[in-house]
Amino acid sequence: MPERDQPAVVVRDLVKRYPKRPVNAVDGLSFEVSPGEIFGLL
């Protein structure tokens, strides 16, 4: 069983680039999702 004080998902400095675009769509996104937490990213 996972420990409740540790995050289930950790994302650090996420970057999303689309070809031929001058800027990043996402740049430097960081977050944590705890066990049992529902998370959605649109």
C-alpha positions in Angstrom: 0.0 0.0 0.0 1.5 3.4 -0.9 2.3 5.9 1.8 -0.2 8.7 2.0 2.4 11.4 2.6 4.2 10.8 -0.7 2.7 12.1 -4.0 1.4 9.5 -6.4 2.5 11.7 -9.4 5.3 14.3 -9.6 5.8 16.5 -12.6 8.6 19.1 -12.7 9.2 21.7 -15.4 6.9 20.2 -18.1 7.3 21.8 -21.5 5.1 21.2 -24.6 6.2 22.6 -28.0 4.3 22.5 -31.2 6.2 22.5 -34.5 6.6 25.9 -36.2 5.3 27.9 -33.3 7.4 30.7 -31.8 6.4 30.1 -28.2 5.8 27.0 -26.0 2.3 26.0 -25.3 3.3 24.9 -21.8 6.6 26.1 -20.3 7.9 25.1 -16.9 4.7 23.6 -15.4 5.2 21.7 -12.1 2.7 19.9 -9.9 2.1 16.9 -7.6 -0.9 14.7 -7.3 -1.6 13.0 -4.0 -2.8 9.4 -3.7 -6.6 9.3 -4.1 -6.8 12.7 -5.6 -8.5 13.2 -8.9 -6.6 15.6 -11.3 -7.3 16.7 -14.8 -5.2 19.0 -17.0 -6.8 20.5 -20.1 
